[in-house]
Amino acid sequence: MESMKPASQVALELDVSLKTLYGWILKFKEDLATPFVGSGNLKPAAKALRDLEREIRELREENAILKKAARIFMNDRK
């Protein structure tokens, strides 16, 4: 930690146990390469999921447009 305060004092100020504080520190170090949840940035897996959901939505829209166009062309042939 880069803080000048001892971990025990920080834990008291945050009203959490020392074990919890050290758990947070460990989690921070593990996730150092990825952004915090809630910071407006997504972790890579969450971003990939969001991107895939967007792609599915776009493909469904395109598919609906193609179906409508096919119906129009079929009606023109009759």
Phi and psi restraints in degrees (value plus and minus 20) as a CYANA .aco file:
   2 GLU   PHI    -114.3   -74.3
   2 GLU   PSI     -18.9    21.1
   3 SER   PHI     -96.2   -56.2
   3 SER   PSI     131.8   171.8
   4 MET   PHI    -104.0   -64.0
   4 MET   PSI     -33.3     6.7
   5 LYS   PHI    -105.1   -65.1
   5 LYS   PSI     125.7   165.7
   6 PRO   PHI     -87.9   -47.9
   6 PRO   PSI     131.4   171.4
   7 ALA   PHI     -78.3   -38.3
   7 ALA   PSI     -57.3   -17.3
   8 SER   PHI     -82.1   -42.1
   8 SER   PSI     -57.8   -17.8
   9 GLN   PHI     -89.1   -49.1
   9 GLN   PSI     -61.6   -21.6
  10 VAL   PHI     -82.6   -42.6
  10 VAL   PSI     -62.9   -22.9
  11 ALA   PHI     -80.3   -40.3
  11 ALA   PSI     -62.2   -22.2
  12 LEU   PHI     -83.5   -43.5
  12 LEU   PSI     -64.1   -24.1
  13 GLU   PHI     -83.6   -43.6
  13 GLU   PSI     -54.1   -14.1
  14 LEU   PHI    -108.9   -68.9
  14 LEU   PSI     -25.0    15.0
  15 ASP   PHI      38.3    78.3
  15 ASP   PSI      25.0    65.0
  16 VAL   PHI    -149.0  -109.0
  16 VAL   PSI     142.1   182.1
  17 SER   PHI     -94.1   -54.1
  17 SER   PSI     138.2   178.2
  18 LEU   PHI     -82.1   -42.1
  18 LEU   PSI     -56.9   -16.9
  19 LYS   PHI     -81.1   -41.1
  19 LYS   PSI     -63.2   -23.2
  20 THR   PHI     -82.5   -42.5
  20 THR   PSI     -64.8   -24.8
  21 LEU   PHI     -79.9   -39.9
  21 LEU   PSI     -65.3   -25.3
  22 TYR   PHI     -85.9   -45.9
  22 TYR   PSI     -52.6   -12.6
  23 GLY   PHI     -83.0   -43.0
  23 GLY   PSI     -61.9   -21.9
  24 TRP   PHI     -83.4   -43.4
  24 TRP   PSI     -62.3   -22.3
  25 ILE   PHI     -82.2   -42.2
  25 ILE   PSI     -64.4   -24.4
  26 LEU   PHI     -82.6   -42.6
  26 LEU   PSI     -63.8   -23.8
  27 LYS   PHI     -82.4   -42.4
  27 LYS   PSI     -61.0   -21.0
  28 PHE   PHI     -80.2   -40.2
  28 PHE   PSI     -65.0   -25.0
  29 LYS   PHI     -86.0   -46.0
  29 LYS   PSI     -56.6   -16.6
  30 GLU   PHI     -87.7   -47.7
  30 GLU   PSI     -58.6   -18.6
  31 ASP   PHI    -117.3   -77.3
  31 ASP   PSI      -2.1    37.9
  32 LEU   PHI     -76.0   -36.0
  32 LEU   PSI     -54.4   -14.4
  33 ALA   PHI     -99.8   -59.8
  33 ALA   PSI     -35.3     4.7
  34 THR   PHI    -134.7   -94.7
  34 THR   PSI     132.5   172.5
  35 PRO   PHI     -91.9   -51.9
  35 PRO   PSI     139.4   179.4
  36 PHE   PHI     -89.9   -49.9
  36 PHE   PSI     124.6   164.6
  37 VAL   PHI     -87.1   -47.1
  37 VAL   PSI     116.2   156.2
  38 GLY   PHI      72.0   112.0
  38 GLY   PSI     -22.9    17.1
  39 SER   PHI    -107.6   -67.6
  39 SER   PSI     -17.9    22.1
  40 GLY   PHI      74.8   114.8
  40 GLY   PSI     -32.1     7.9
  41 ASN   PHI    -125.6   -85.6
  41 ASN   PSI     126.0   166.0
  42 LEU   PHI    -122.8   -82.8
  42 LEU   PSI     130.4   170.4
  43 LYS   PHI     -89.9   -49.9
  43 LYS   PSI     137.6   177.6
  44 PRO   PHI     -73.7   -33.7
  44 PRO   PSI     -62.5   -22.5
  45 ALA   PHI     -85.4   -45.4
  45 ALA   PSI     -60.7   -20.7
  46 ALA   PHI     -87.8   -47.8
  46 ALA   PSI     -57.6   -17.6
  47 LYS   PHI     -86.7   -46.7
  47 LYS   PSI     -61.9   -21.9
  48 ALA   PHI     -82.4   -42.4
  48 ALA   PSI     -61.8   -21.8
  49 LEU   PHI     -82.8   -42.8
  49 LEU   PSI     -65.9   -25.9
  50 ARG   PHI     -80.9   -40.9
  50 ARG   PSI     -62.5   -22.5
  51 ASP   PHI     -83.6   -43.6
  51 ASP   PSI     -61.5   -21.5
  52 LEU   PHI     -87.1   -47.1
  52 LEU   PSI     -59.1   -19.1
  53 GLU   PHI     -83.5   -43.5
  53 GLU   PSI     -59.5   -19.5
  54 ARG   PHI     -84.0   -44.0
  54 ARG   PSI     -63.2   -23.2
  55 GLU   PHI     -82.9   -42.9
  55 GLU   PSI     -61.6   -21.6
  56 ILE   PHI     -81.2   -41.2
  56 ILE   PSI     -64.8   -24.8
  57 ARG   PHI     -79.7   -39.7
  57 ARG   PSI     -65.2   -25.2
  58 GLU   PHI     -84.8   -44.8
  58 GLU   PSI     -61.1   -21.1
  59 LEU   PHI     -86.0   -46.0
  59 LEU   PSI     -57.1   -17.1
  60 ARG   PHI     -84.4   -44.4
  60 ARG   PSI     -60.6   -20.6
  61 GLU   PHI     -83.5   -43.5
  61 GLU   PSI     -64.4   -24.4
  62 GLU   PHI     -82.9   -42.9
  62 GLU   PSI     -60.6   -20.6
  63 ASN   PHI     -82.9   -42.9
  63 ASN   PSI     -61.9   -21.9
  64 ALA   PHI     -83.1   -43.1
  64 ALA   PSI     -60.9   -20.9
  65 ILE   PHI     -83.3   -43.3
  65 ILE   PSI     -63.8   -23.8
  66 LEU   PHI     -84.3   -44.3
  66 LEU   PSI     -58.7   -18.7
  67 LYS   PHI     -83.6   -43.6
  67 LYS   PSI     -61.7   -21.7
  68 LYS   PHI     -83.5   -43.5
  68 LYS   PSI     -62.7   -22.7
  69 ALA   PHI     -83.9   -43.9
  69 ALA   PSI     -60.5   -20.5
  70 ALA   PHI     -82.8   -42.8
  70 ALA   PSI     -61.5   -21.5
  71 ARG   PHI     -82.8   -42.8
  71 ARG   PSI     -60.5   -20.5
  72 ILE   PHI     -82.9   -42.9
  72 ILE   PSI     -65.5   -25.5
  73 PHE   PHI     -86.4   -46.4
  73 PHE   PSI     -55.6   -15.6
  74 MET   PHI     -87.8   -47.8
  74 MET   PSI     -57.6   -17.6
  75 ASN   PHI     -88.7   -48.7
  75 ASN   PSI     -53.6   -13.6
  76 ASP   PHI     -87.7   -47.7
  76 ASP   PSI     -49.0    -9.0
  77 ARG   PHI     -94.3   -54.3
  77 ARG   PSI     -44.9    -4.9
